[in-house]
Amino acid sequence: MDILTFLPQFGNVFMTILAFVVALSVIVAVHEYGHYIVGRWSGIKAEVFSLGFGPVLYSRIDRHGTRWQLAALPFGGFVKFLGDSDAASGKDGAAMSQLPPERLRQTMHGAPLWARTATVAAGPVFNFVLSILIFSAVMMTGGKTADPLTVGALKPLPVEGITLEPGDQVLAIEGQSLPDVAGGEVYDDLIDGLPMEPLLSYEIERDGRRQEALGPQLMPPLISGLAPQSAAFAADLRAGDVITSVNDMPVVAFSQLKDVVEGSNGAPLALSMWRPGGETYDVTITPRRVDEPQPEGGFQTQWRIGIAGGMAFEPATERLGLFEAMGDAVGQTGEIIQSSLSGLYHMVTGAISSCNMSGPIGIAQVSGAMASQGAQSFVWFIAVLSTAVGLLNLFPVPVLDGGHLVFYAYEAVTGRPPSERALRILMSVGLTLVLSLMLFALFNDIFCP
């Protein structure tokens, strides 16, 4: 057996682990920094800021007396405040009994309620802020589609006779006027009404003159992106590939491909592919059942191979303003939160499969897949995962930030914190719930199709 045959697989595994560690480390660092900096601003002293667990690889003490350390196991982190017995902010009663009154104010357990609440809430809030900043930066970098729709760059396609050129303003296709891009109108009706031909007649404006040009289907069966852990990703399909036929039936529009996949009922599909440069190849791919969130709420189960379509050309873009990008980014973050909560609810009620919940192995695989599709895809994934981590930490489960906030709400209402015995019991229950959830998600990673 030639050991060299394992090198590509080893390289893929290494890159998957590296991408997962990088993504998790960024998210954890931001989350814990939120606890640290808001705690410091509110008068609570942090003794240790650790990225990772286990043996310490590197550490230094800053001018505030906080030890910053990098540990060997890069799968989390913590901030240990003065008076804490452990990384979970348990109370060190013996140590606190030795502190003078002015030092008690610097502990998490001796600080005013408002300071403790702000410090605990800051972790998830910083995760949401990170997501919004990343989404905003990506949106501003990409810009928004210019209005009227203008050809930026034509994508490679196996179609001859195209006379459409970069810079052309598209006014109509096959006599159908284009929807208003600025008004946010969708192109569904236009696309559905186009003839199923590889070349179409475009009415354009070029150099100030209206004229006709021949162009490709607006939405050809072109792969613009791949979903991680999908059948297409596993089959090594790539962005830029064009599907020319399915089961020996020629396809010229993405809608044709979509109809065949959705109607396959999971039966294998024989695809003929064209790759930029002229390479052709055949591949058989089996659609997978996917529970998709719907705009009106809820989920719909469909058969999918895991590819995203796109226009036959890159549309010209114009600059997206900071405040517009921030508004869109807030909306994107809100959609992720809403979709996550809806998904959890539908899994609990049995409306969708519990296999939609991924554990560390699944998240690592997605990390590697997104990293393989480019820096922008990977950074976008970090933003999505950061929102998910922030939301998870707000769940009212003891040992999570949300559980601590529930305790503080109880204290605000009753005027006293829960008893030490009640806290110990609740923290044990919370830890059991979290570990059970992690094991369940890990089971999904291993046994779900």
HELIX and SHEET records of a PDB file:
HELIX    1   1 ILE A    3  PHE A    6  5                                   4    
HELIX    2   2 LEU A    7  TRP A   41  1                                  35    
HELIX    3   3 GLY A   93  SER A   97  1                                   5    
HELIX    4   4 PRO A  101  LEU A  104  1                                   4    
HELIX    5   5 LEU A  113  GLY A  142  1                                  30    
HELIX    6   6 ASP A  188  ASP A  192  1                                   5    
HELIX    7   7 ALA A  231  ALA A  234  1                                   4    
HELIX    8   8 PHE A  254  GLU A  262  1                                   9    
HELIX    9   9 LEU A  322  VAL A  348  1                                  27    
HELIX   10  10 SER A  354  ASN A  356  5                                   3    
HELIX   11  11 PRO A  360  SER A  372  1                                  13    
HELIX   12  12 ALA A  375  ASN A  393  1                                  19    
HELIX   13  13 ASP A  401  THR A  414  1                                  14    
HELIX   14  14 GLU A  420  PHE A  447  1                                  28    
SHEET    1   A 2 ALA A  46  ILE A  61  0                                        
SHEET    2   A 2 ARG A  67  PHE A  81 -1                                        
SHEET    1   B 2 LYS A 144  THR A 145  0                                        
SHEET    2   B 2 THR A 317  GLU A 318 -1                                        
SHEET    1   C 2 VAL A 151  LEU A 154  0                                        
SHEET    2   C 2 PHE A 313  PRO A 315 -1                                        
SHEET    1   D 4 GLN A 176  SER A 177  0                                        
SHEET    2   D 4 GLN A 169  ILE A 173 -1                                        
SHEET    3   D 4 LEU A 199  ARG A 206 -1                                        
SHEET    4   D 4 ARG A 209  PRO A 216 -1                                        
SHEET    1   E 2 GLY A 225  LEU A 226  0                                        
SHEET    2   E 2 ILE A 307  ALA A 308 -1                                        
SHEET    1   F 4 MET A 249  PRO A 250  0                                        
SHEET    2   F 4 VAL A 242  VAL A 246 -1                                        
SHEET    3   F 4 LEU A 269  ARG A 275 -1                                        
SHEET    4   F 4 GLU A 279  ILE A 285 -1                                        
SHEET    1   G 2 ARG A 288  PRO A 293  0                                        
SHEET    2   G 2 PHE A 299  ARG A 304 -1                                        
END                                                                             
